[in-house]
Amino acid sequence: MSIEEICAEAKRFTREERGELFATLIDDLGSSDYDVSDEEVAQRVTETEDGSVECISHDELVAGLNYLPKS
């Protein structure tokens, strides 16, 4: 069965059934390789707000990553 066929079939589901399908598929993906705790997020927000760290743009991040040695 193709992705298109699966999507067409899923569109016939009720909202609740689609939600259950979505939750099941997401759960099957497992955890990400870069799990970040709520505590770490809160700490980083605090550091940003109190000025102890400097924010950079996405372009600045990418430019900096380009300088890292390739492994």
PLY file of the C-alpha trace (Angstrom):
ply
format ascii 1.0
element vertex 71
property float x
property float y
property float z
element edge 70
property int vertex1
property int vertex2
end_header
0.00 0.00 0.00
1.39 3.41 -0.94
1.59 6.48 1.27
-1.07 8.12 -0.90
-3.41 5.15 -0.38
-2.79 5.18 3.36
-3.50 8.92 3.53
-6.69 8.53 1.50
-7.87 5.80 3.84
-6.91 7.81 6.95
-8.98 10.76 5.70
-12.05 8.57 6.17
-11.26 8.15 9.86
-12.95 10.19 12.54
-10.91 12.98 14.12
-10.34 10.76 17.15
-9.14 7.85 15.00
-6.74 10.13 13.07
-5.40 11.42 16.37
-4.83 7.88 17.59
-3.09 6.97 14.33
-0.89 10.06 14.53
0.03 9.35 18.16
0.89 5.74 17.32
3.10 6.74 14.40
4.90 9.42 16.42
5.43 7.01 19.31
6.89 4.42 16.94
9.59 6.91 15.89
11.11 6.69 19.35
13.08 9.42 21.06
15.24 11.89 19.23
19.03 11.90 19.25
19.02 15.28 20.98
16.74 14.94 23.97
16.61 18.18 25.98
14.98 18.38 29.40
12.50 21.06 30.42
15.04 22.14 33.05
17.71 22.75 30.42
15.29 24.76 28.29
14.31 26.87 31.31
17.98 27.45 32.18
18.76 28.59 28.64
15.78 30.95 28.61
17.00 32.43 31.90
20.53 32.85 30.53
19.16 34.59 27.45
16.94 36.90 29.46
19.59 37.87 32.02
22.18 38.54 29.32
24.71 35.95 30.48
24.71 34.47 26.98
24.55 36.18 23.61
21.96 35.13 21.06
23.11 34.45 17.51
21.18 34.11 14.29
20.73 30.86 12.41
23.15 32.12 9.75
25.79 32.78 12.43
25.29 29.29 13.83
25.67 27.65 10.42
28.77 29.75 9.64
30.33 28.66 12.94
29.49 25.00 12.33
31.26 25.18 8.97
34.52 25.79 10.87
34.26 22.57 12.85
36.59 19.78 11.77
34.92 17.12 9.62
35.00 13.67 11.16
0 1
1 2
2 3
3 4
4 5
5 6
6 7
7 8
8 9
9 10
10 11
11 12
12 13
13 14
14 15
15 16
16 17
17 18
18 19
19 20
20 21
21 22
22 23
23 24
24 25
25 26
26 27
27 28
28 29
29 30
30 31
31 32
32 33
33 34
34 35
35 36
36 37
37 38
38 39
39 40
40 41
41 42
42 43
43 44
44 45
45 46
46 47
47 48
48 49
49 50
50 51
51 52
52 53
53 54
54 55
55 56
56 57
57 58
58 59
59 60
60 61
61 62
62 63
63 64
64 65
65 66
66 67
67 68
68 69
69 70
